[in-house]
Amino acid sequence: MRMKKNNTFSEIRVALAEAENILILPHVKADGDAVGSASALTQILRKDGKNVYAWAAEEPLPSLAVLAHEAYVTEIPEGFTPDLLISVDCADIDRCIDRVQFFPDVKILNLDHHVTNTRFGDLVYVIGNLSSTGQLIYQLFDSLGYKINKKAARSILGAILLDTNRFYYSSTGTRTLEIAAEIIERGVNMAELCEELFGNNPKEKMRLLAMAIERAEYFAEGRGVFCYLPQEVQDQAGTDNTDDIVEALRDIQGVELALLLYDYKGTLRASMRSFGSLDVGKIALKFGGGGHRNAAGITFEKTNVDKVSRELLSTLEALFVRKN
Ligand SMILES: [Mn+2]
């Protein structure tokens, strides 16, 4: 299969210029990068005189609301008919098909940074291994000559901070840090933004984290860790917010790979994190999911949890064997 190449700046410029009403689509269960990028893009394009909404599948998580602006909505105004759709941070069209389906004849511009991006859409601008879609949008729209105002810049910085885990991950490049610096120069207070993003964990969320650590089981001689959070446990904690749990598991001493399984709205989700060359992205692809080398996820129809976890664990265990 020949992969569709990225469209040129001038092709993207033309598509944007021709559009009047633009609908931006962050992926389902939008994370900070999706909310921040989509929100920033509404600002950038509105300043350019466009009629723009970011249409999300659900309300942003309370912890991410600081990145969402007024045009970030879960319902678009009646009669709003887009002439361009922009998918944001979606590796696959499945991640936004719930909304794309209403506009089957409208062009899609696919903006993303996942190496596994299927390059769907009529126009594509994807740079795999870039820190975040936030960074991609900053670079692209800066190059195209758009003004990125303070509000947009703040959301982009939030997207970068969240997708790099505060510049922790190897996807943090020199350009990532330059962009952060440019945004700070623009008057955005990064410490204040960090406090809002990272210093506001609800007690229920921390309780679920504690329960996850308690329930964790180790494999591959402590180099791997696994935890399953069934609905009952989430109910007991009082939240279904599993954010940051898989990262906390991975950050346990000696652990190089973490697998979190959890019930989510009638489905079973797997979230994986790893260090170095342990490629969980490939494993996710094999099971019908997606992501990056060190961060990936899969959604399963809720069937047999034991069977799914056994299959996943033995596949993950084989990663270690091959490495030794
Ligand atoms: Mn992202």
py3Dmol code that shows the C-alpha trace and the ligand (Angstrom):
import py3Dmol

protein = """\
ATOM      1  CA  MET A   1       0.000   0.000   0.000  1.00  0.00           C
ATOM      2  CA  ARG A   2       1.409   3.367  -0.934  1.00  0.00           C
ATOM      3  CA  MET A   3       1.222   5.853   1.882  1.00  0.00           C
ATOM      4  CA  LYS A   4      -0.301   9.202   1.089  1.00  0.00           C
ATOM      5  CA  LYS A   5       2.342  11.910   1.375  1.00  0.00           C
ATOM      6  CA  ASN A   6       1.853  15.042   3.408  1.00  0.00           C
ATOM      7  CA  ASN A   7       0.148  17.818   1.490  1.00  0.00           C
ATOM      8  CA  THR A   8       2.237  20.899   0.824  1.00  0.00           C
ATOM      9  CA  PHE A   9       1.838  24.147   2.738  1.00  0.00           C
ATOM     10  CA  SER A  10       0.292  25.767  -0.308  1.00  0.00           C
ATOM     11  CA  GLU A  11      -2.261  22.978  -0.746  1.00  0.00           C
ATOM     12  CA  ILE A  12      -3.250  23.300   2.909  1.00  0.00           C
ATOM     13  CA  ARG A  13      -3.333  27.095   2.620  1.00  0.00           C
ATOM     14  CA  VAL A  14      -5.726  26.837  -0.347  1.00  0.00           C
ATOM     15  CA  ALA A  15      -8.023  24.379   1.452  1.00  0.00           C
ATOM     16  CA  LEU A  16      -8.183  26.688   4.484  1.00  0.00           C
ATOM     17  CA  ALA A  17      -8.733  29.773   2.346  1.00  0.00           C
ATOM     18  CA  GLU A  18     -11.613  28.106   0.474  1.00  0.00           C
ATOM     19  CA  ALA A  19     -13.376  27.114   3.695  1.00  0.00           C
ATOM     20  CA  GLU A  20     -15.799  29.436   5.484  1.00  0.00           C
ATOM     21  CA  ASN A  21     -17.239  27.102   8.103  1.00  0.00           C
ATOM     22  CA  ILE A  22     -14.717  24.818   9.716  1.00  0.00           C
ATOM     23  CA  LEU A  23     -15.400  21.978  12.131  1.00  0.00           C
ATOM     24  CA  ILE A  24     -12.523  20.681  14.223  1.00  0.00           C
ATOM     25  CA  LEU A  25     -12.758  17.143  15.552  1.00  0.00           C
ATOM     26  CA  PRO A  26     -10.708  16.032  18.556  1.00  0.00           C
ATOM     27  CA  HIS A  27     -10.688  12.267  19.131  1.00  0.00           C
ATOM     28  CA  VAL A  28     -13.179  10.498  21.394  1.00  0.00           C
ATOM     29  CA  LYS A  29     -12.218  10.543  25.064  1.00  0.00           C
ATOM     30  CA  ALA A  30     -10.145  13.600  24.259  1.00  0.00           C
ATOM     31  CA  ASP A  31      -6.867  13.877  26.144  1.00  0.00           C
ATOM     32  CA  GLY A  32      -5.011  17.105  26.882  1.00  0.00           C
ATOM     33  CA  ASP A  33      -3.350  17.194  23.475  1.00  0.00           C
ATOM     34  CA  ALA A  34      -6.683  16.742  21.703  1.00  0.00           C
ATOM     35  CA  VAL A  35      -8.515  19.346  23.796  1.00  0.00           C
ATOM     36  CA  GLY A  36      -5.636  21.844  23.736  1.00  0.00           C
ATOM     37  CA  SER A  37      -4.932  21.468  20.006  1.00  0.00           C
ATOM     38  CA  ALA A  38      -8.562  21.601  18.941  1.00  0.00           C
ATOM     39  CA  SER A  39      -9.202  24.568  21.166  1.00  0.00           C
ATOM     40  CA  ALA A  40      -6.112  26.452  19.972  1.00  0.00           C
ATOM     41  CA  LEU A  41      -7.136  25.839  16.390  1.00  0.00           C
ATOM     42  CA  THR A  42     -10.569  27.413  16.952  1.00  0.00           C
ATOM     43  CA  GLN A  43      -8.770  30.551  18.185  1.00  0.00           C
ATOM     44  CA  ILE A  44      -6.269  30.656  15.324  1.00  0.00           C
ATOM     45  CA  LEU A  45      -8.927  30.191  12.634  1.00  0.00           C
ATOM     46  CA  ARG A  46     -11.490  32.523  14.229  1.00  0.00           C
ATOM     47  CA  LYS A  47      -8.867  35.283  14.296  1.00  0.00           C
ATOM     48  CA  ASP A  48      -8.543  34.606  10.566  1.00  0.00           C
ATOM     49  CA  GLY A  49     -12.250  35.400  10.147  1.00  0.00           C
ATOM     50  CA  LYS A  50     -13.545  31.843   9.868  1.00  0.00           C
ATOM     51  CA  ASN A  51     -16.664  30.433  11.417  1.00  0.00           C
ATOM     52  CA  VAL A  52     -15.213  27.663  13.580  1.00  0.00           C
ATOM     53  CA  TYR A  53     -16.246  25.139  16.202  1.00  0.00           C
ATOM     54  CA  ALA A  54     -14.378  22.290  17.825  1.00  0.00           C
ATOM     55  CA  TRP A  55     -16.946  19.518  18.152  1.00  0.00           C
ATOM     56  CA  ALA A  56     -16.002  17.069  20.888  1.00  0.00           C
ATOM     57  CA  ALA A  57     -17.610  13.701  21.558  1.00  0.00           C
ATOM     58  CA  GLU A  58     -17.898  14.548  25.242  1.00  0.00           C
ATOM     59  CA  GLU A  59     -17.360  17.389  27.712  1.00  0.00           C
ATOM     60  CA  PRO A  60     -13.654  17.905  28.433  1.00  0.00           C
ATOM     61  CA  LEU A  61     -12.468  16.286  31.672  1.00  0.00           C
ATOM     62  CA  PRO A  62     -12.620  18.865  34.476  1.00  0.00           C
ATOM     63  CA  SER A  63      -8.812  18.777  34.681  1.00  0.00           C
ATOM     64  CA  LEU A  64      -8.610  19.810  31.015  1.00  0.00           C
ATOM     65  CA  ALA A  65     -11.318  22.466  31.018  1.00  0.00           C
ATOM     66  CA  VAL A  66      -8.623  25.116  31.476  1.00  0.00           C
ATOM     67  CA  LEU A  67      -7.480  24.354  27.893  1.00  0.00           C
ATOM     68  CA  ALA A  68     -10.943  24.584  26.306  1.00  0.00           C
ATOM     69  CA  HIS A  69     -12.377  27.833  24.971  1.00  0.00           C
ATOM     70  CA  GLU A  70     -15.954  28.852  24.261  1.00  0.00           C
ATOM     71  CA  ALA A  71     -15.883  27.379  20.755  1.00  0.00           C
ATOM     72  CA  TYR A  72     -15.081  23.921  22.137  1.00  0.00           C
ATOM     73  CA  VAL A  73     -18.536  22.354  22.220  1.00  0.00           C
ATOM     74  CA  THR A  74     -20.344  19.037  22.443  1.00  0.00           C
ATOM     75  CA  GLU A  75     -23.226  20.262  20.301  1.00  0.00           C
ATOM     76  CA  ILE A  76     -22.864  22.419  17.229  1.00  0.00           C
ATOM     77  CA  PRO A  77     -25.392  25.159  16.526  1.00  0.00           C
ATOM     78  CA  GLU A  78     -28.325  24.065  14.418  1.00  0.00           C
ATOM     79  CA  GLY A  79     -27.768  24.849  10.758  1.00  0.00           C
ATOM     80  CA  PHE A  80     -23.987  24.977  11.038  1.00  0.00           C
ATOM     81  CA  THR A  81     -22.792  23.241   7.889  1.00  0.00           C
ATOM     82  CA  PRO A  82     -19.031  22.800   7.673  1.00  0.00           C
ATOM     83  CA  ASP A  83     -17.185  22.937   4.368  1.00  0.00           C
ATOM     84  CA  LEU A  84     -14.008  21.579   5.936  1.00  0.00           C
ATOM     85  CA  LEU A  85     -13.415  19.070   8.730  1.00  0.00           C
ATOM     86  CA  ILE A  86     -10.105  19.029  10.591  1.00  0.00           C
ATOM     87  CA  SER A  87      -9.356  15.909  12.603  1.00  0.00           C
ATOM     88  CA  VAL A  88      -6.947  16.571  15.436  1.00  0.00           C
ATOM     89  CA  ASP A  89      -4.738  13.991  17.184  1.00  0.00           C
ATOM     90  CA  CYS A  90      -6.730  11.131  15.559  1.00  0.00           C
ATOM     91  CA  ALA A  91      -4.488   8.264  14.426  1.00  0.00           C
ATOM     92  CA  ASP A  92      -7.444   6.587  12.723  1.00  0.00           C
ATOM     93  CA  ILE A  93     -10.750   7.862  11.347  1.00  0.00           C
ATOM     94  CA  ASP A  94     -12.496   5.578  13.876  1.00  0.00           C
ATOM     95  CA  ARG A  95     -11.425   8.086  16.521  1.00  0.00           C
ATOM     96  CA  CYS A  96     -13.790  10.719  15.094  1.00  0.00           C
ATOM     97  CA  ILE A  97     -16.154   8.761  12.827  1.00  0.00           C
ATOM     98  CA  ASP A  98     -18.999   9.270  15.329  1.00  0.00           C
ATOM     99  CA  ARG A  99     -19.084  12.904  14.123  1.00  0.00           C
ATOM    100  CA  VAL A 100     -17.581  12.607  10.618  1.00  0.00           C
ATOM    101  CA  GLN A 101     -20.521  10.364   9.679  1.00  0.00           C
ATOM    102  CA  PHE A 102     -22.859  13.382   9.661  1.00  0.00           C
ATOM    103  CA  PHE A 103     -20.827  15.030   6.884  1.00  0.00           C
ATOM    104  CA  PRO A 104     -19.891  12.261   4.459  1.00  0.00           C
ATOM    105  CA  ASP A 105     -19.205  14.630   1.567  1.00  0.00           C
ATOM    106  CA  VAL A 106     -17.080  17.187   3.406  1.00  0.00           C
ATOM    107  CA  LYS A 107     -13.302  17.251   2.934  1.00  0.00           C
ATOM    108  CA  ILE A 108     -11.155  16.155   5.861  1.00  0.00           C
ATOM    109  CA  LEU A 109      -7.785  17.637   6.800  1.00  0.00           C
ATOM    110  CA  ASN A 110      -5.948  15.142   9.014  1.00  0.00           C
ATOM    111  CA  LEU A 111      -3.547  16.782  11.519  1.00  0.00           C
ATOM    112  CA  ASP A 112      -1.708  14.393  13.800  1.00  0.00           C
ATOM    113  CA  HIS A 113       1.578  13.161  15.281  1.00  0.00           C
ATOM    114  CA  HIS A 114       0.966   9.418  15.739  1.00  0.00           C
ATOM    115  CA  VAL A 115       3.414   7.167  13.839  1.00  0.00           C
ATOM    116  CA  THR A 116       0.517   4.758  13.390  1.00  0.00           C
ATOM    117  CA  ASN A 117      -1.668   7.383  11.643  1.00  0.00           C
ATOM    118  CA  THR A 118      -3.488   5.719   8.747  1.00  0.00           C
ATOM    119  CA  ARG A 119      -3.256   8.953   6.711  1.00  0.00           C
ATOM    120  CA  PHE A 120      -6.998   9.015   6.096  1.00  0.00           C
ATOM    121  CA  GLY A 121      -8.711  12.095   4.765  1.00  0.00           C
ATOM    122  CA  ASP A 122      -8.466  14.293   1.679  1.00  0.00           C
ATOM    123  CA  LEU A 123      -5.588  16.348   3.008  1.00  0.00           C
ATOM    124  CA  VAL A 124      -2.955  15.028   5.352  1.00  0.00           C
ATOM    125  CA  TYR A 125      -0.342  16.708   7.513  1.00  0.00           C
ATOM    126  CA  VAL A 126       1.120  14.151   9.884  1.00  0.00           C
ATOM    127  CA  ILE A 127       4.551  14.135  11.483  1.00  0.00           C
ATOM    128  CA  GLY A 128       5.074  10.930  13.462  1.00  0.00           C
ATOM    129  CA  ASN A 129       7.161  11.073  16.634  1.00  0.00           C
ATOM    130  CA  LEU A 130       6.625  14.800  17.080  1.00  0.00           C
ATOM    131  CA  SER A 131       5.898  15.574  20.749  1.00  0.00           C
ATOM    132  CA  SER A 132       2.249  16.424  20.252  1.00  0.00           C
ATOM    133  CA  THR A 133      -0.412  17.573  17.859  1.00  0.00           C
ATOM    134  CA  GLY A 134      -0.106  20.873  19.733  1.00  0.00           C
ATOM    135  CA  GLN A 135       3.461  21.239  18.483  1.00  0.00           C
ATOM    136  CA  LEU A 136       2.422  20.206  14.973  1.00  0.00           C
ATOM    137  CA  ILE A 137      -0.304  22.856  14.880  1.00  0.00           C
ATOM    138  CA  TYR A 138       2.039  25.532  16.207  1.00  0.00           C
ATOM    139  CA  GLN A 139       4.691  24.727  13.583  1.00  0.00           C
ATOM    140  CA  LEU A 140       2.221  24.391  10.719  1.00  0.00           C
ATOM    141  CA  PHE A 141       0.188  27.526  11.374  1.00  0.00           C
ATOM    142  CA  ASP A 142       3.284  29.555  12.244  1.00  0.00           C
ATOM    143  CA  SER A 143       4.797  28.506   8.899  1.00  0.00           C
ATOM    144  CA  LEU A 144       1.556  29.349   7.101  1.00  0.00           C
ATOM    145  CA  GLY A 145       1.767  32.860   8.553  1.00  0.00           C
ATOM    146  CA  TYR A 146      -1.219  32.697  10.926  1.00  0.00           C
ATOM    147  CA  LYS A 147      -1.286  34.705  14.135  1.00  0.00           C
ATOM    148  CA  ILE A 148      -1.213  32.511  17.217  1.00  0.00           C
ATOM    149  CA  ASN A 149      -2.687  34.615  20.030  1.00  0.00           C
ATOM    150  CA  LYS A 150      -1.950  34.185  23.729  1.00  0.00           C
ATOM    151  CA  LYS A 151      -5.061  32.109  24.399  1.00  0.00           C
ATOM    152  CA  ALA A 152      -4.208  29.694  21.585  1.00  0.00           C
ATOM    153  CA  ALA A 153      -0.554  29.594  22.644  1.00  0.00           C
ATOM    154  CA  ARG A 154      -1.542  28.713  26.218  1.00  0.00           C
ATOM    155  CA  SER A 155      -3.677  25.785  25.028  1.00  0.00           C
ATOM    156  CA  ILE A 156      -0.830  24.611  22.806  1.00  0.00           C
ATOM    157  CA  LEU A 157       1.634  24.750  25.696  1.00  0.00           C
ATOM    158  CA  GLY A 158      -0.840  22.713  27.766  1.00  0.00           C
ATOM    159  CA  ALA A 159      -1.114  20.153  24.952  1.00  0.00           C
ATOM    160  CA  ILE A 160       2.687  19.869  24.790  1.00  0.00           C
ATOM    161  CA  LEU A 161       3.089  19.634  28.574  1.00  0.00           C
ATOM    162  CA  LEU A 162       0.497  16.878  28.815  1.00  0.00           C
ATOM    163  CA  ASP A 163       1.665  14.781  25.843  1.00  0.00           C
ATOM    164  CA  THR A 164       5.334  14.957  26.887  1.00  0.00           C
ATOM    165  CA  ASN A 165       4.492  14.502  30.590  1.00  0.00           C
ATOM    166  CA  ARG A 166       6.168  17.836  31.394  1.00  0.00           C
ATOM    167  CA  PHE A 167       9.012  17.351  28.867  1.00  0.00           C
ATOM    168  CA  TYR A 168       9.783  13.892  30.324  1.00  0.00           C
ATOM    169  CA  TYR A 169       9.466  11.831  27.131  1.00  0.00           C
ATOM    170  CA  SER A 170      12.030  11.396  24.373  1.00  0.00           C
ATOM    171  CA  SER A 171       9.582  12.967  21.912  1.00  0.00           C
ATOM    172  CA  THR A 172      10.625  16.268  23.512  1.00  0.00           C
ATOM    173  CA  GLY A 173      12.883  17.780  20.864  1.00  0.00           C
ATOM    174  CA  THR A 174      14.811  21.010  20.742  1.00  0.00           C
ATOM    175  CA  ARG A 175      11.983  22.546  18.699  1.00  0.00           C
ATOM    176  CA  THR A 176       9.491  21.487  21.386  1.00  0.00           C
ATOM    177  CA  LEU A 177      11.444  23.462  23.976  1.00  0.00           C
ATOM    178  CA  GLU A 178      11.895  26.419  21.611  1.00  0.00           C
ATOM    179  CA  ILE A 179       8.140  26.540  21.058  1.00  0.00           C
ATOM    180  CA  ALA A 180       7.548  26.449  24.818  1.00  0.00           C
ATOM    181  CA  ALA A 181      10.025  29.310  25.160  1.00  0.00           C
ATOM    182  CA  GLU A 182       8.291  31.303  22.407  1.00  0.00           C
ATOM    183  CA  ILE A 183       4.965  30.776  24.153  1.00  0.00           C
ATOM    184  CA  ILE A 184       6.389  31.924  27.499  1.00  0.00           C
ATOM    185  CA  GLU A 185       7.842  34.978  25.739  1.00  0.00           C
ATOM    186  CA  ARG A 186       4.308  35.710  24.602  1.00  0.00           C
ATOM    187  CA  GLY A 187       3.344  36.169  28.255  1.00  0.00           C
ATOM    188  CA  VAL A 188       1.920  32.757  29.120  1.00  0.00           C
ATOM    189  CA  ASN A 189       2.732  31.798  32.719  1.00  0.00           C
ATOM    190  CA  MET A 190       3.907  28.176  32.535  1.00  0.00           C
ATOM    191  CA  ALA A 191       4.152  27.557  36.299  1.00  0.00           C
ATOM    192  CA  GLU A 192       0.576  28.749  36.729  1.00  0.00           C
ATOM    193  CA  LEU A 193      -0.577  26.547  33.848  1.00  0.00           C
ATOM    194  CA  CYS A 194       1.264  23.549  35.367  1.00  0.00           C
ATOM    195  CA  GLU A 195      -0.405  24.176  38.700  1.00  0.00           C
ATOM    196  CA  GLU A 196      -3.814  24.207  37.019  1.00  0.00           C
ATOM    197  CA  LEU A 197      -3.052  21.064  34.999  1.00  0.00           C
ATOM    198  CA  PHE A 198      -1.134  18.981  37.525  1.00  0.00           C
ATOM    199  CA  GLY A 199      -1.889  20.415  40.949  1.00  0.00           C
ATOM    200  CA  ASN A 200      -5.617  19.768  41.094  1.00  0.00           C
ATOM    201  CA  ASN A 201      -6.059  16.015  41.433  1.00  0.00           C
ATOM    202  CA  PRO A 202      -9.448  15.119  42.932  1.00  0.00           C
ATOM    203  CA  LYS A 203      -9.267  12.830  45.973  1.00  0.00           C
ATOM    204  CA  GLU A 204     -11.329  10.162  44.154  1.00  0.00           C
ATOM    205  CA  LYS A 205      -8.764  10.028  41.376  1.00  0.00           C
ATOM    206  CA  MET A 206      -5.910   9.641  43.860  1.00  0.00           C
ATOM    207  CA  ARG A 207      -7.899   6.934  45.659  1.00  0.00           C
ATOM    208  CA  LEU A 208      -8.275   4.998  42.396  1.00  0.00           C
ATOM    209  CA  LEU A 209      -4.533   5.395  41.814  1.00  0.00           C
ATOM    210  CA  ALA A 210      -3.797   4.008  45.284  1.00  0.00           C
ATOM    211  CA  MET A 211      -6.106   1.053  44.599  1.00  0.00           C
ATOM    212  CA  ALA A 212      -4.356   0.428  41.281  1.00  0.00           C
ATOM    213  CA  ILE A 213      -0.925   0.357  42.934  1.00  0.00           C
ATOM    214  CA  GLU A 214      -2.303  -2.045  45.564  1.00  0.00           C
ATOM    215  CA  ARG A 215      -3.764  -4.345  42.909  1.00  0.00           C
ATOM    216  CA  ALA A 216      -0.691  -4.310  40.663  1.00  0.00           C
ATOM    217  CA  GLU A 217       0.907  -7.608  39.704  1.00  0.00           C
ATOM    218  CA  TYR A 218       4.421  -7.908  38.403  1.00  0.00           C
ATOM    219  CA  PHE A 219       5.687 -10.075  35.574  1.00  0.00           C
ATOM    220  CA  ALA A 220       8.930 -10.611  33.664  1.00  0.00           C
ATOM    221  CA  GLU A 221      10.880 -10.471  36.936  1.00  0.00           C
ATOM    222  CA  GLY A 222       9.497  -7.112  37.935  1.00  0.00           C
ATOM    223  CA  ARG A 223      10.262  -5.445  34.605  1.00  0.00           C
ATOM    224  CA  GLY A 224       6.580  -5.552  33.716  1.00  0.00           C
ATOM    225  CA  VAL A 225       3.556  -4.532  35.769  1.00  0.00           C
ATOM    226  CA  PHE A 226      -0.108  -5.256  35.159  1.00  0.00           C
ATOM    227  CA  CYS A 227      -3.295  -4.030  36.754  1.00  0.00           C
ATOM    228  CA  TYR A 228      -7.008  -4.483  35.989  1.00  0.00           C
ATOM    229  CA  LEU A 229      -9.545  -1.954  37.250  1.00  0.00           C
ATOM    230  CA  PRO A 230     -13.043  -3.428  36.887  1.00  0.00           C
ATOM    231  CA  GLN A 231     -16.103  -1.207  37.091  1.00  0.00           C
ATOM    232  CA  GLU A 232     -16.716  -2.232  40.732  1.00  0.00           C
ATOM    233  CA  VAL A 233     -13.319  -0.921  41.787  1.00  0.00           C
ATOM    234  CA  GLN A 234     -13.890   2.356  39.930  1.00  0.00           C
ATOM    235  CA  ASP A 235     -17.291   2.650  41.638  1.00  0.00           C
ATOM    236  CA  GLN A 236     -15.669   2.025  44.999  1.00  0.00           C
ATOM    237  CA  ALA A 237     -13.130   4.786  44.363  1.00  0.00           C
ATOM    238  CA  GLY A 238     -15.910   7.066  43.160  1.00  0.00           C
ATOM    239  CA  THR A 239     -14.438   7.882  39.751  1.00  0.00           C
ATOM    240  CA  ASP A 240     -13.778   6.384  36.344  1.00  0.00           C
ATOM    241  CA  ASN A 241     -10.877   8.761  35.758  1.00  0.00           C
ATOM    242  CA  THR A 242      -7.942   6.456  35.033  1.00  0.00           C
ATOM    243  CA  ASP A 243      -5.661   9.227  33.753  1.00  0.00           C
ATOM    244  CA  ASP A 244      -2.033   9.061  34.885  1.00  0.00           C
ATOM    245  CA  ILE A 245      -2.434   5.628  36.486  1.00  0.00           C
ATOM    246  CA  VAL A 246      -0.568   3.678  33.808  1.00  0.00           C
ATOM    247  CA  GLU A 247       2.270   6.227  33.951  1.00  0.00           C
ATOM    248  CA  ALA A 248       2.495   5.887  37.737  1.00  0.00           C
ATOM    249  CA  LEU A 249       2.741   2.093  37.318  1.00  0.00           C
ATOM    250  CA  ARG A 250       5.501   2.466  34.739  1.00  0.00           C
ATOM    251  CA  ASP A 251       7.424   4.831  37.031  1.00  0.00           C
ATOM    252  CA  ILE A 252       7.785   2.182  39.757  1.00  0.00           C
ATOM    253  CA  GLN A 253      11.428   1.278  40.275  1.00  0.00           C
ATOM    254  CA  GLY A 254      12.618  -1.513  37.978  1.00  0.00           C
ATOM    255  CA  VAL A 255       9.499  -1.378  35.802  1.00  0.00           C
ATOM    256  CA  GLU A 256      10.010  -0.845  32.081  1.00  0.00           C
ATOM    257  CA  LEU A 257       6.533  -1.704  30.861  1.00  0.00           C
ATOM    258  CA  ALA A 258       3.089  -1.173  32.343  1.00  0.00           C
ATOM    259  CA  LEU A 259      -0.267  -2.538  31.262  1.00  0.00           C
ATOM    260  CA  LEU A 260      -3.500  -1.132  32.676  1.00  0.00           C
ATOM    261  CA  LEU A 261      -6.789  -2.796  31.799  1.00  0.00           C
ATOM    262  CA  TYR A 262     -10.005  -1.049  32.769  1.00  0.00           C
ATOM    263  CA  ASP A 263     -13.703  -1.159  32.080  1.00  0.00           C
ATOM    264  CA  TYR A 264     -14.905   1.877  30.166  1.00  0.00           C
ATOM    265  CA  LYS A 265     -18.548   2.437  29.248  1.00  0.00           C
ATOM    266  CA  GLY A 266     -19.227  -1.204  28.464  1.00  0.00           C
ATOM    267  CA  THR A 267     -15.908  -1.795  26.694  1.00  0.00           C
ATOM    268  CA  LEU A 268     -12.589  -3.045  27.962  1.00  0.00           C
ATOM    269  CA  ARG A 269      -9.612  -0.778  27.419  1.00  0.00           C
ATOM    270  CA  ALA A 270      -5.922  -1.517  27.568  1.00  0.00           C
ATOM    271  CA  SER A 271      -3.421   1.241  28.130  1.00  0.00           C
ATOM    272  CA  MET A 272       0.299   0.517  27.841  1.00  0.00           C
ATOM    273  CA  ARG A 273       3.441   2.485  28.602  1.00  0.00           C
ATOM    274  CA  SER A 274       7.064   1.479  28.168  1.00  0.00           C
ATOM    275  CA  PHE A 275      10.605   2.736  28.166  1.00  0.00           C
ATOM    276  CA  GLY A 276      13.190   2.628  25.396  1.00  0.00           C
ATOM    277  CA  SER A 277      12.942   0.095  22.610  1.00  0.00           C
ATOM    278  CA  LEU A 278      10.099  -1.933  24.168  1.00  0.00           C
ATOM    279  CA  ASP A 279       7.523  -1.250  21.458  1.00  0.00           C
ATOM    280  CA  VAL A 280       3.990  -1.326  22.861  1.00  0.00           C
ATOM    281  CA  GLY A 281       2.710   0.526  19.761  1.00  0.00           C
ATOM    282  CA  LYS A 282       3.327  -2.602  17.670  1.00  0.00           C
ATOM    283  CA  ILE A 283       1.525  -4.768  20.205  1.00  0.00           C
ATOM    284  CA  ALA A 284      -1.433  -2.380  20.181  1.00  0.00           C
ATOM    285  CA  LEU A 285      -1.599  -2.533  16.369  1.00  0.00           C
ATOM    286  CA  LYS A 286      -1.590  -6.329  16.489  1.00  0.00           C
ATOM    287  CA  PHE A 287      -4.666  -6.220  18.726  1.00  0.00           C
ATOM    288  CA  GLY A 288      -6.467  -3.578  16.675  1.00  0.00           C
ATOM    289  CA  GLY A 289      -5.371  -0.551  18.700  1.00  0.00           C
ATOM    290  CA  GLY A 290      -2.844   2.188  18.075  1.00  0.00           C
ATOM    291  CA  GLY A 291      -0.386   4.654  19.517  1.00  0.00           C
ATOM    292  CA  HIS A 292       3.322   5.233  19.775  1.00  0.00           C
ATOM    293  CA  ARG A 293       6.302   3.032  20.603  1.00  0.00           C
ATOM    294  CA  ASN A 294       6.186   3.930  24.297  1.00  0.00           C
ATOM    295  CA  ALA A 295       2.496   4.767  24.725  1.00  0.00           C
ATOM    296  CA  ALA A 296      -0.372   2.864  23.174  1.00  0.00           C
ATOM    297  CA  GLY A 297      -3.931   1.736  23.737  1.00  0.00           C
ATOM    298  CA  ILE A 298      -6.520  -0.784  22.613  1.00  0.00           C
ATOM    299  CA  THR A 299     -10.301  -0.926  22.983  1.00  0.00           C
ATOM    300  CA  PHE A 300     -11.878  -4.372  23.171  1.00  0.00           C
ATOM    301  CA  GLU A 301     -15.519  -5.264  22.940  1.00  0.00           C
ATOM    302  CA  LYS A 302     -16.283  -6.462  26.409  1.00  0.00           C
ATOM    303  CA  THR A 303     -15.886 -10.196  26.191  1.00  0.00           C
ATOM    304  CA  ASN A 304     -13.671 -12.326  28.374  1.00  0.00           C
ATOM    305  CA  VAL A 305     -11.348 -10.214  30.522  1.00  0.00           C
ATOM    306  CA  ASP A 306      -9.276 -13.205  31.613  1.00  0.00           C
ATOM    307  CA  LYS A 307      -8.705 -14.315  28.039  1.00  0.00           C
ATOM    308  CA  VAL A 308      -7.783 -10.825  26.847  1.00  0.00           C
ATOM    309  CA  SER A 309      -5.383 -10.206  29.739  1.00  0.00           C
ATOM    310  CA  ARG A 310      -3.740 -13.613  29.301  1.00  0.00           C
ATOM    311  CA  GLU A 311      -3.191 -13.024  25.575  1.00  0.00           C
ATOM    312  CA  LEU A 312      -1.890  -9.509  26.112  1.00  0.00           C
ATOM    313  CA  LEU A 313       0.409 -10.510  28.946  1.00  0.00           C
ATOM    314  CA  SER A 314       1.998 -13.372  27.058  1.00  0.00           C
ATOM    315  CA  THR A 315       2.561 -11.103  24.033  1.00  0.00           C
ATOM    316  CA  LEU A 316       4.123  -8.456  26.271  1.00  0.00           C
ATOM    317  CA  GLU A 317       6.260 -11.035  28.071  1.00  0.00           C
ATOM    318  CA  ALA A 318       7.664 -12.118  24.699  1.00  0.00           C
ATOM    319  CA  LEU A 319       8.938  -8.556  24.174  1.00  0.00           C
ATOM    320  CA  PHE A 320      11.334  -9.022  27.088  1.00  0.00           C
ATOM    321  CA  VAL A 321      12.462 -12.458  25.946  1.00  0.00           C
ATOM    322  CA  ARG A 322      13.372 -11.154  22.510  1.00  0.00           C
ATOM    323  CA  LYS A 323      15.395  -8.364  24.097  1.00  0.00           C
ATOM    324  CA  ASN A 324      17.637 -10.601  26.184  1.00  0.00           C
TER     325      ASN A 324
END
"""
ligand_1 = """\
1
MN
Mn -1.301 13.506 21.076
"""
view = py3Dmol.view(width=600, height=400)
view.addModel(protein, "pdb")
view.setStyle({"model": 0}, {"cartoon": {"style": "trace"}})
view.addModel(ligand_1, "xyz")
view.setStyle({"model": 1}, {"stick": {}})
view.zoomTo()
view.show()
